[in-house]
Amino acid sequence: MILSHIVAASENNVIGINNTLPWHIPEDLKFFKDKTNNHIMIMGRKTFESLPGGKPLPNRLHIVITRNPGYSKPGAITVTSLNQALEESKKHTSKYGDEVFIIGGGEIFKQSLDLVNKIYLTRIYKNIDGDTFYPELNEDSFKQTEKIDKTDPLEYSFLTYLNLGTHQY
């Protein structure tokens, strides 16, 4: 199993404000859709509830981490820890593929940063106000392997990083 982060973050590492994205970049939304389609996505409860219409995205398995063991939503598997989410993911890779995506939020990204094999980071070249942040990348642990620059509707890049201490689950 390959564990990946997929995230868009400003220069000051903001990824959200008031449980929403503080920007609208259609090409980034398409990138997210194309990468995660037919895959497993792990996320926190607030991230799940921020999805359009507050419901699961089509053609993906949603695993939601919450401290509330009684939390239940149609179309989502709920667990109470990152380790449980990883174990649950293993049960479904034959149907949804080997790459499992962590899509947020900030605390889940922080807990899993040392575990991921790959990071798909859309870096927005602007400081933006927000209340949710992506953790700082340790340049000794991750190597940038791809960069695609874009300028519309603002300057950003699609960046891919590999964990230099990569391991499989």
C-alpha positions as a printed Julia matrix, in Angstrom:
169×3 Matrix{Float64}:
   0.0    0.0     0.0
   1.28   3.45   -0.97
   0.21   6.22    1.39
  -0.01   9.73   -0.1
  -0.99  13.2     1.02
  -2.88  15.32   -1.48
  -3.19  18.95   -0.44
  -3.19  22.56   -1.61
  -1.36  25.01    0.64
  -0.38  28.67    0.53
   3.2   29.86    1.06
   2.43  30.2     4.79
   1.01  26.62    4.75
  -2.66  27.6     5.11
  -4.96  24.84    3.83
  -8.32  26.12    5.07
 -10.39  28.69    6.89
 -13.75  28.06    8.58
 -13.76  24.51    7.15
 -13.56  25.78    3.55
 -10.83  26.3     0.96
  -9.71  29.96    0.93
  -9.29  29.91   -2.89
 -10.96  28.52   -5.99
  -8.57  26.92   -8.49
 -10.54  24.78  -10.96
  -7.45  22.98  -12.29
  -6.46  21.96   -8.75
  -9.96  20.59   -8.11
  -9.66  18.58  -11.34
  -6.2   17.34  -10.28
  -7.64  16.2    -6.93
 -10.56  14.46   -8.65
  -8.34  12.71  -11.2
  -5.82  11.51   -8.6
  -8.32  10.27   -6.01
 -10.96   8.82   -8.33
 -11.48   5.09   -7.64
  -9.18   5.23   -4.59
  -9.44   5.21   -0.8
  -9.44   8.59    0.93
  -8.68   9.02    4.65
  -9.82  12.23    6.3
 -10.87  13.82    9.55
 -14.52  14.42   10.37
 -14.42  18.15    9.63
 -12.86  17.51    6.23
 -15.56  14.95    5.46
 -18.28  17.39    6.48
 -16.72  20.09    4.26
 -17.15  18.0     1.1
 -19.69  19.42   -1.38
 -23.19  18.8    -0.02
 -21.66  17.23    3.1
 -21.73  13.84    1.42
 -19.18  11.4    -0.04
 -17.56  12.09   -3.39
 -18.44   9.56   -6.1
 -16.21   6.59   -6.95
 -14.11   6.71   -3.77
 -14.04   4.93   -0.43
 -14.22   7.46    2.43
 -12.6    6.56    5.75
 -13.34   9.19    8.39
 -11.3    9.56   11.58
 -13.24  10.97   14.53
 -12.9   10.93   18.3
 -16.64  10.2    18.51
 -17.09   6.4    18.3
 -20.82   6.87   17.66
 -20.3    9.06   14.58
 -21.89   7.58   11.48
 -22.63   8.94    8.01
 -23.95   7.09    4.96
 -21.19   6.26    2.5
 -18.34   6.53    5.01
 -16.47   4.1     7.2
 -15.7    5.7    10.56
 -12.74   4.88   12.78
 -11.25   6.53   15.86
  -7.54   6.62   14.96
  -5.1    6.91   12.07
  -3.88   3.36   12.76
  -7.44   2.04   12.46
  -7.84   3.97    9.2
  -4.68   2.37    7.79
  -5.81  -1.11    8.84
  -9.25  -0.51    7.31
  -7.62   0.71    4.09
  -5.69  -2.55    3.7
  -9.0   -4.43    3.53
 -10.1   -2.48    0.46
  -6.99  -2.03   -1.73
  -7.94  -4.94   -4.0
 -11.02  -2.93   -5.06
  -9.7    0.65   -4.81
  -6.01   0.27   -5.7
  -2.75   0.37   -3.8
  -2.5    4.14   -3.42
  -4.41   5.51   -0.42
  -4.86   9.29   -0.12
  -4.93  11.32    3.07
  -6.9   14.47    2.21
  -6.97  16.38    5.52
  -7.34  18.08    7.77
  -4.39  19.69    9.41
  -4.16  17.34   12.4
  -4.43  14.2    10.25
  -1.72  15.54    7.93
   0.5   16.25   10.94
  -0.03  12.77   12.43
   0.72  11.03    9.14
   3.55  13.15    7.68
   6.3   10.71    8.69
   4.28   7.75    7.36
   3.52   8.9     3.81
   5.41   7.66    0.77
   4.37  10.55   -1.48
   3.0   14.09   -1.26
   1.05  15.82   -4.0
   1.26  19.47   -2.97
  -0.35  22.3    -4.87
   1.73  25.24   -3.66
  -0.05  28.57   -3.96
   2.49  31.38   -4.11
   0.7   33.78   -1.81
   0.32  34.21    1.96
  -3.31  33.63    2.85
  -5.23  34.01    6.1
  -6.55  30.78    7.54
  -7.06  28.63   10.61
  -5.87  25.23    9.36
  -2.29  24.52    8.32
  -0.19  21.91    6.55
   2.92  20.89    8.51
   6.37  22.09    7.42
   8.14  19.59    5.18
  11.53  18.43    6.36
  13.72  18.83    3.27
  16.01  16.08    4.62
  13.12  13.6     4.55
  11.4   14.5     1.26
  12.72  14.98   -2.26
  10.84  17.0    -4.85
  10.5   14.89   -8.0
   8.11  16.94  -10.1
   7.1   20.59  -10.53
   4.51  21.96  -12.94
   4.07  25.74  -12.8
   0.71  27.44  -13.43
  -0.42  31.07  -13.5
  -4.24  31.01  -13.76
  -6.17  32.16  -11.72
  -3.04  32.89   -9.63
   0.53  31.61   -9.44
   0.84  28.05   -8.15
   2.67  24.8    -8.84
   1.81  21.14   -8.73
   4.66  19.6    -6.71
   5.34  15.94   -6.05
   7.57  14.8    -3.19
   8.83  11.34   -2.31
   9.69  10.29    1.23
  13.39   9.38    1.22
  12.74   6.81    3.95
   9.9    5.23    1.95
   8.23   2.13    3.25
   5.19   0.09    2.27
   2.29  -0.84    4.51
